[in-house]
Amino acid sequence: MTENSASAPLLRLGTRESPLAMAQAIETRERLCAAHGWELSQVELVTVKASGDKILDRPLADIGGKALWTKELDQWLGEGHVDACVHSMKDVETLRPEVFMIGAILPRADRRDVLVGAESIADIAQGARVGTSAPRRAAQLLNHRPDCEVVGIRGNVATRLAKLEAGEADVTFLAAAGLERLGQSDVGVALDEDTWIPAAAQGAIGIECRAEDTRVRELLSAIDDTPSHAEVLADRALLEALGGNCHSSVAVDSRFDDARIHMRAVVFSPDGQERVEGKVEFAAGVAAGPQSLACDLLGRSSYNIRKHFGQPA
Ligand SMILES: NCc1[nH]cc(CCC(=O)O)c1CC(=O)O
């Protein structure tokens, strides 16, 4: 083999350039190379700056939502500058362009939130300032601890920890998966999923490609993890059925077991005062499961997440 052919990329992977996004892209590259017997140099990582990383002074929900994480990468994928894009599935909007598809979901990491700055929710000091810009984390915290004050903090994991250190907030939440991927698993205390429910698809890395690109679809299918993929699709089906967006305070935990999904979900009002919880079990891939749970939750909550944001109820 000539040097030239060894270094020609077999796949160009688009990624955001934050340290966490890079760690996820590197993991994806390693899995692809292991599955196909490639050299690392044969997968090219192409970094793209996302609007979500540029605008840090306002909550994501106010400036365009989750689309700001994928807008630039979508353009690169659509135009063929990259073959696939690596995403934290938690950050990917529920409705995606039809020309794209999720080619693979990697084995899911720890889906829990980590609390930083206190040993448990009960141990948070009275009236503490809780730094988060995520509606779900804010509402869930206020539901347990209405005495706390929520202050918005944004930025990547390191920035958020620095802001906490600098006293901008007393406690904060981070995803265990993100800390793990950055080699910072020693930070904070993971919150038990029985009492503190994660975000849809938290801890899942997804790789999107063009639906028509059979070569890339085939390559990605080798690194797809069936249980993780089924859980992510289930979580996303619930969000879609709820009509939620990044303003929504929805927590959901789907567990794949023997081709079935056991799903538990909670809808909070933004102030955390209302908490409506439900469960459903269904054969993985059957949309009626998440749809019936969504109807049940919407029917029991006085706070209608769709009506509130001016979308058709
Ligand atoms: N909100 C940003 C974001 N998107 C994905 C992760 C972590 C990784 C994951 O959940 O897969 C994080 C950081 C965090 O919430 O602490």
The ligand as a MOL file (V3000), in Angstrom:
LIG
                    3D

  0  0  0     0  0            999 V3000
M  V30 BEGIN CTAB
M  V30 COUNTS 16 16 0 0 0
M  V30 BEGIN ATOM
M  V30 1 N -26.1750 20.2870 27.8990 0
M  V30 2 C -24.9390 20.0510 27.2350 0
M  V30 3 C -24.5780 18.6030 27.2370 0
M  V30 4 N -24.9630 17.8040 26.2350 0
M  V30 5 C -24.5330 16.5490 26.5090 0
M  V30 6 C -23.8720 16.5880 27.7120 0
M  V30 7 C -23.2810 15.4510 28.3950 0
M  V30 8 C -23.1530 14.1770 27.6320 0
M  V30 9 C -24.4170 13.4210 27.4560 0
M  V30 10 O -25.4350 13.6310 28.1400 0
M  V30 11 O -24.4030 12.5390 26.5880 0
M  V30 12 C -23.8770 17.8910 28.1730 0
M  V30 13 C -23.2540 18.4040 29.3950 0
M  V30 14 C -24.1100 18.3170 30.6190 0
M  V30 15 O -25.3460 18.2560 30.5350 0
M  V30 16 O -23.5450 18.3330 31.7120 0
M  V30 END ATOM
M  V30 BEGIN BOND
M  V30 1 1 1 2
M  V30 2 1 2 3
M  V30 3 1 3 4
M  V30 4 2 3 12
M  V30 5 1 4 5
M  V30 6 2 5 6
M  V30 7 1 6 7
M  V30 8 1 6 12
M  V30 9 1 7 8
M  V30 10 1 8 9
M  V30 11 2 9 10
M  V30 12 1 9 11
M  V30 13 1 12 13
M  V30 14 1 13 14
M  V30 15 2 14 15
M  V30 16 1 14 16
M  V30 END BOND
M  V30 END CTAB
M  END
